[in-house]
């Protein structure tokens, strides 16, 4: 779960399903190449992908999205440099894990050296994005270099995957949901979506390594999250409660509030946690309540006041989950065009560029997450 926009590293943008747009706009190959090159400029000598090309901060959550996108696009465009940057970030993440599998945020000095901030936004989502990026890198390496090379690189990353699994397991509550981090015992719907997809990926990766015990553990976490999120459904409101607290109480969603209430729902749909029959009307309600969100500079209502909408391209994946590829295409193309036309200004991050690459790949495949 990200903080309010004033301290956010990225933003979410939705687009009205009624907005006129070419029927098959898709993010053009040249635009994907530009996003790939732009995100790549955030790479540091350590291998870490910084949040922005100014390379002053490393947030492993944002870096995970960047690595995921670079790895995914590399398999489609045969961009070996992008694939190597993804693997370098994954190696850095694995090497930066502590004994619990946790990775902190880092400040970057002028000489490129990293200094830990001693804290992180979350432990569950950081680990989940690591697993998602690792699977994308593994698949693209298989496509470019063959199964043997891919297995060799995955084997080298296995200790990091084990650390990510332990990091997530360390905050699993009795209902199957995961706390944001040990010192912040709140289970956010957005985090659950990422953990569900990440642990599903981890299960497949451990299976590819022949590690059935860890594969079973990862799948068990994903199944527990799925059951726990089902318990967050609030029939009186027709939406999911977006947070569960340590005392068992929950925070109900007010869909008139874009962040976090409505966007937590979008994230859950995007990552495959919401049944289609429930997801489609939920997305329709959110779209109807927020027609102004086609403009990333528009103002949105948050629980902490008014802020800019910003860019969260991954939201487009929600419409893919309900089979509305045209709406997803319009949304993603609008976000990417707005960012490119403005020069990809902050708060558009390397992670946002990675999200554009991931979702555009899903559109081309006609597929969805996880």
C-alpha positions as CSV (number, residue, x, y, z in Angstrom):
1,X,0.0,0.0,0.0
2,X,1.4,3.3,-1.0
3,X,1.2,6.5,1.0
4,X,-0.8,9.6,0.1
5,X,0.2,11.4,-3.1
6,X,2.2,14.1,-1.3
7,X,4.7,11.3,-0.4
8,X,3.9,8.8,-3.1
9,X,6.3,7.5,-5.6
10,X,3.6,6.8,-8.2
11,X,-0.1,7.4,-8.9
12,X,-2.9,5.5,-10.4
13,X,-4.8,6.7,-13.4
14,X,-8.1,5.3,-14.8
15,X,-9.9,6.4,-17.9
16,X,-13.6,6.5,-18.6
17,X,-14.7,3.5,-20.7
18,X,-16.7,5.9,-22.8
19,X,-13.7,8.0,-23.9
20,X,-13.3,7.9,-27.6
21,X,-10.1,6.3,-28.8
22,X,-8.9,4.1,-31.7
23,X,-10.3,0.6,-31.5
24,X,-6.8,-0.9,-31.5
25,X,-4.5,1.8,-30.4
26,X,-2.0,-0.4,-28.5
27,X,1.2,1.1,-27.2
28,X,3.3,1.3,-30.4
29,X,6.6,-0.6,-30.6
30,X,8.5,2.7,-30.7
31,X,6.8,3.9,-27.6
32,X,7.6,0.6,-25.8
33,X,11.2,1.0,-26.9
34,X,11.3,4.5,-25.5
35,X,9.8,3.3,-22.1
36,X,12.4,0.5,-22.1
37,X,15.3,2.9,-22.7
38,X,13.9,5.4,-20.2
39,X,13.5,2.9,-17.4
40,X,16.9,1.5,-18.2
41,X,18.6,4.8,-17.4
42,X,17.5,4.3,-13.8
43,X,20.0,1.4,-13.5
44,X,22.8,1.9,-10.9
45,X,26.3,0.4,-10.9
46,X,25.1,-2.0,-8.2
47,X,22.4,-3.3,-10.5
48,X,19.6,-1.8,-8.6
49,X,16.9,0.0,-10.6
50,X,16.3,3.4,-9.0
51,X,12.8,5.0,-8.9
52,X,13.7,7.7,-11.5
53,X,16.5,8.4,-13.9
54,X,18.0,11.0,-11.4
55,X,19.1,7.9,-9.5
56,X,18.8,9.4,-6.0
57,X,16.6,6.7,-4.4
58,X,15.9,3.0,-4.7
59,X,12.5,1.7,-3.7
60,X,12.5,-2.1,-4.3
61,X,8.8,-2.1,-4.9
62,X,9.1,0.4,-7.8
63,X,12.3,-1.4,-8.9
64,X,10.5,-4.7,-9.0
65,X,7.9,-3.3,-11.4
66,X,10.7,-1.8,-13.5
67,X,12.5,-5.1,-13.6
68,X,9.3,-7.0,-14.4
69,X,8.6,-4.7,-17.4
70,X,12.1,-4.8,-18.7
71,X,12.3,-8.6,-18.5
72,X,8.9,-9.0,-20.1
73,X,9.6,-6.7,-23.0
74,X,13.1,-8.2,-23.5
75,X,11.5,-11.6,-24.3
76,X,9.3,-9.9,-27.0
77,X,11.8,-7.6,-28.6
78,X,14.9,-9.7,-28.0
79,X,16.5,-6.8,-26.1
80,X,19.3,-8.5,-24.3
81,X,20.5,-5.4,-22.6
82,X,17.1,-4.9,-21.0
83,X,17.0,-8.5,-19.8
84,X,20.5,-8.1,-18.3
85,X,19.3,-5.0,-16.4
86,X,16.3,-7.0,-15.0
87,X,18.6,-9.8,-13.9
88,X,21.0,-7.4,-12.3
89,X,18.2,-5.8,-10.3
90,X,17.1,-9.2,-9.2
91,X,20.6,-10.2,-8.1
92,X,20.9,-6.9,-6.2
93,X,17.6,-7.5,-4.4
94,X,18.6,-11.0,-3.5
95,X,22.0,-9.9,-2.2
96,X,20.3,-7.0,-0.2
97,X,18.0,-9.3,1.7
98,X,18.5,-9.6,5.5
99,X,18.2,-12.9,7.3
100,X,14.4,-12.6,7.2
101,X,14.3,-11.9,3.5
102,X,13.5,-8.2,3.9
103,X,14.9,-5.4,1.8
104,X,14.9,-1.8,2.7
105,X,14.7,1.4,0.7
106,X,18.0,3.1,-0.1
107,X,19.3,6.6,-0.6
108,X,21.9,7.0,-3.4
109,X,24.9,9.2,-3.0
110,X,26.5,11.2,-5.8
111,X,29.1,8.4,-6.4
112,X,26.4,5.8,-6.8
113,X,26.8,4.2,-3.4
114,X,23.7,3.1,-1.5
115,X,22.8,3.8,2.1
116,X,19.9,2.0,3.6
117,X,17.1,4.1,5.1
118,X,16.5,1.4,7.6
119,X,12.9,1.1,6.6
120,X,10.6,0.1,3.8
121,X,7.0,0.8,2.7
122,X,6.2,-2.9,3.0
123,X,7.8,-6.3,3.2
124,X,5.0,-8.3,1.6
125,X,4.7,-6.4,-1.7
126,X,8.5,-5.9,-2.1
127,X,8.9,-9.7,-2.0
128,X,5.9,-10.3,-4.3
129,X,7.2,-7.9,-7.0
130,X,10.6,-9.6,-6.8
131,X,9.0,-13.0,-7.6
132,X,6.9,-11.5,-10.4
133,X,10.0,-10.0,-12.0
134,X,12.0,-13.2,-11.5
135,X,9.4,-15.2,-13.4
136,X,9.4,-12.7,-16.3
137,X,13.2,-12.8,-16.4
138,X,13.2,-16.6,-16.4
139,X,10.6,-16.9,-19.2
140,X,12.4,-14.4,-21.4
141,X,15.7,-16.1,-20.8
142,X,14.1,-19.4,-21.9
143,X,12.8,-17.7,-25.0
144,X,16.2,-16.1,-25.9
145,X,18.7,-18.6,-24.6
146,X,17.0,-21.9,-24.0
147,X,15.8,-23.9,-21.0
148,X,19.3,-24.8,-19.7
149,X,20.5,-21.2,-19.5
150,X,17.2,-20.1,-17.9
151,X,17.4,-22.8,-15.3
152,X,21.0,-21.9,-14.5
153,X,20.1,-18.3,-13.9
154,X,17.1,-19.3,-11.8
155,X,19.2,-21.6,-9.7
156,X,21.6,-18.8,-8.9
157,X,18.6,-16.7,-7.8
158,X,17.1,-19.5,-5.7
159,X,18.4,-18.2,-2.3
160,X,16.7,-14.8,-3.1
161,X,13.4,-16.6,-4.0
162,X,13.6,-18.5,-0.7
163,X,14.2,-15.2,1.1
164,X,11.2,-13.6,-0.6
165,X,9.0,-16.6,0.4
166,X,10.1,-16.3,4.0
167,X,9.5,-12.6,4.0
168,X,5.9,-13.1,3.0
169,X,5.4,-16.1,5.3
170,X,6.7,-14.1,8.2
171,X,3.6,-11.7,8.1
172,X,0.8,-14.2,7.3
173,X,-2.0,-13.7,9.7
174,X,-4.4,-16.3,10.9
175,X,-7.0,-15.4,8.2
176,X,-4.4,-15.9,5.4
177,X,-3.8,-12.2,4.8
178,X,-0.4,-10.6,5.1
179,X,0.5,-7.6,7.2
180,X,2.2,-4.8,5.3
181,X,5.3,-5.3,7.5
182,X,6.0,-6.7,11.0
183,X,5.9,-3.2,12.5
184,X,2.7,-2.2,10.6
185,X,0.2,-4.9,11.2
186,X,-2.5,-3.9,8.7
187,X,-3.4,-6.1,5.8
188,X,-4.2,-3.9,2.7
189,X,-6.2,-5.2,-0.2
190,X,-3.6,-3.8,-2.7
191,X,-0.8,-5.7,-1.0
192,X,-2.9,-8.9,-1.0
193,X,-3.4,-8.6,-4.8
194,X,0.4,-8.4,-5.3
195,X,1.2,-11.2,-2.9
196,X,-1.4,-13.5,-4.5
197,X,0.2,-13.0,-7.9
198,X,3.7,-13.0,-6.6
199,X,3.4,-16.2,-4.6
200,X,1.6,-17.8,-7.6
201,X,4.7,-17.0,-9.7
202,X,7.0,-18.2,-6.9
203,X,5.2,-21.5,-6.8
204,X,5.8,-22.0,-10.5
205,X,9.5,-21.0,-10.2
206,X,10.1,-23.4,-7.3
207,X,8.4,-26.1,-9.3
208,X,10.8,-25.3,-12.3
209,X,13.7,-25.8,-9.9
210,X,12.3,-29.1,-8.7
211,X,11.7,-27.8,-5.2
212,X,8.3,-29.2,-4.5
213,X,8.3,-28.3,-0.8
214,X,8.8,-24.6,-1.4
215,X,6.5,-24.6,-4.4
216,X,3.8,-26.0,-2.1
217,X,4.5,-23.4,0.5
218,X,4.2,-20.6,-2.0
219,X,1.0,-21.9,-3.4
220,X,-0.4,-22.3,0.2
221,X,0.3,-18.6,0.8
222,X,-1.5,-17.6,-2.4
223,X,-4.5,-19.8,-1.6
224,X,-4.6,-18.3,1.9
225,X,-4.6,-14.8,0.5
226,X,-7.4,-15.7,-1.9
227,X,-9.6,-17.0,0.9
228,X,-8.8,-14.1,3.1
229,X,-9.7,-11.5,0.5
230,X,-13.0,-13.3,-0.1
231,X,-13.7,-12.6,3.5
232,X,-13.2,-8.9,2.9
233,X,-16.2,-8.7,0.6
234,X,-18.8,-6.3,2.1
235,X,-22.2,-7.1,0.5
236,X,-23.9,-4.1,2.1
237,X,-21.5,-1.8,0.2
238,X,-20.9,-4.0,-2.8
239,X,-17.1,-3.7,-2.5
240,X,-14.2,-5.1,-0.6
241,X,-13.1,-3.6,2.8
242,X,-9.7,-2.3,1.8
243,X,-7.9,-2.9,5.1
244,X,-8.0,-5.4,8.0
245,X,-6.4,-4.4,11.3
246,X,-4.6,-6.4,13.9
247,X,-7.7,-6.3,16.2
248,X,-9.8,-7.9,13.4
249,X,-11.7,-4.7,12.5
250,X,-11.8,-3.6,8.8
251,X,-12.1,-0.3,6.9
252,X,-15.0,-0.3,4.5
253,X,-14.6,1.3,1.1
254,X,-16.2,4.5,0.0
255,X,-16.0,4.3,-3.7
256,X,-16.5,8.1,-4.1
257,X,-13.0,8.3,-2.6
258,X,-10.5,7.4,-5.4
259,X,-7.5,6.7,-3.3
260,X,-7.2,4.3,-1.6
261,X,-10.8,3.1,-1.5
262,X,-11.7,2.7,-5.2
263,X,-8.2,2.0,-6.4
264,X,-7.7,-0.8,-3.9
265,X,-10.7,-2.5,-5.7
266,X,-9.1,-1.9,-9.1
267,X,-5.8,-3.5,-7.9
268,X,-7.6,-6.6,-6.6
269,X,-9.4,-7.0,-10.0
270,X,-6.1,-6.4,-12.0
271,X,-4.2,-9.1,-10.2
272,X,-7.0,-11.7,-10.5
273,X,-8.5,-11.9,-7.1
274,X,-12.1,-10.9,-8.0
275,X,-14.5,-13.2,-9.8
276,X,-15.5,-11.7,-13.2
277,X,-19.2,-11.5,-12.3
278,X,-18.3,-9.4,-9.4
279,X,-15.5,-7.5,-11.0
280,X,-17.3,-6.1,-14.0
281,X,-20.0,-4.2,-12.1
282,X,-17.5,-3.1,-9.5
283,X,-15.3,-1.5,-12.3
284,X,-18.4,0.0,-13.9
285,X,-19.3,1.8,-10.7
286,X,-15.8,3.1,-10.1
287,X,-15.6,4.4,-13.7
288,X,-19.0,6.1,-13.4
289,X,-18.0,7.8,-10.1
290,X,-14.7,9.1,-11.5
291,X,-15.1,10.3,-15.1
292,X,-12.4,13.0,-14.6
293,X,-9.7,10.5,-14.3
294,X,-8.7,10.5,-18.0
295,X,-6.4,13.4,-17.2
296,X,-3.3,12.5,-15.0
297,X,-3.2,16.2,-14.0
298,X,-6.8,16.1,-12.8
299,X,-7.6,16.4,-9.1
300,X,-8.7,13.3,-7.2
301,X,-10.2,12.8,-3.7
302,X,-8.1,10.8,-1.3
303,X,-8.7,10.1,2.4
304,X,-6.1,12.7,3.2
305,X,-7.4,15.5,0.9
306,X,-7.2,16.4,-2.7
307,X,-4.3,15.4,-4.9
308,X,-3.3,14.8,-8.5
309,X,-4.4,11.6,-10.2
310,X,-0.9,10.7,-11.6
311,X,0.0,7.5,-13.4
312,X,-0.7,3.9,-12.4
313,X,-0.7,2.0,-15.7
314,X,-1.2,-1.4,-14.0
315,X,-4.8,-0.4,-13.4
316,X,-5.5,-1.2,-17.1
317,X,-5.0,-4.8,-16.3
318,X,-8.3,-4.8,-14.4
319,X,-10.2,-4.4,-17.6
320,X,-8.3,-7.3,-19.1
321,X,-9.5,-9.4,-16.3
322,X,-13.2,-8.8,-17.3
323,X,-12.5,-9.3,-21.0
324,X,-12.7,-5.6,-22.0
325,X,-9.5,-5.4,-24.0
326,X,-10.6,-2.2,-25.8
327,X,-11.1,-0.3,-22.5
328,X,-7.7,-1.6,-21.2
329,X,-6.1,-0.5,-24.5
330,X,-7.6,3.0,-24.3
331,X,-6.5,3.4,-20.7
332,X,-3.0,2.2,-21.2
333,X,-2.4,4.1,-24.4
334,X,-3.8,7.3,-22.8
335,X,-1.5,6.9,-19.8
336,X,1.6,6.2,-21.8
337,X,0.9,9.0,-24.3
338,X,0.3,11.5,-21.5
339,X,3.5,10.6,-19.8
340,X,5.6,10.7,-23.0
341,X,4.1,14.0,-24.2
342,X,5.0,15.6,-20.8
343,X,8.6,14.1,-20.9
344,X,7.8,11.4,-18.3
345,X,7.9,13.8,-15.4
346,X,7.9,12.7,-11.8
347,X,5.7,11.1,-10.4
348,X,6.0,8.9,-13.5
349,X,8.6,6.4,-12.3
350,X,10.7,3.5,-13.7
351,X,8.1,1.2,-12.1
352,X,5.3,3.0,-14.1
353,X,7.3,2.4,-17.3
354,X,7.6,-1.2,-16.3
355,X,3.9,-1.4,-15.8
356,X,3.2,0.0,-19.3
357,X,5.5,-2.7,-20.7
358,X,3.8,-5.5,-18.7
359,X,0.2,-4.6,-19.5
360,X,1.0,-3.8,-23.2
361,X,2.4,-7.3,-23.4
362,X,-0.7,-8.8,-21.9
363,X,-2.8,-6.9,-24.4
364,X,-0.7,-8.3,-27.3
365,X,-1.0,-11.8,-25.9
366,X,-4.8,-11.4,-25.2
367,X,-4.0,-12.6,-21.7
368,X,-4.3,-11.4,-18.1
369,X,-2.7,-11.9,-14.7
370,X,-1.6,-13.9,-12.7
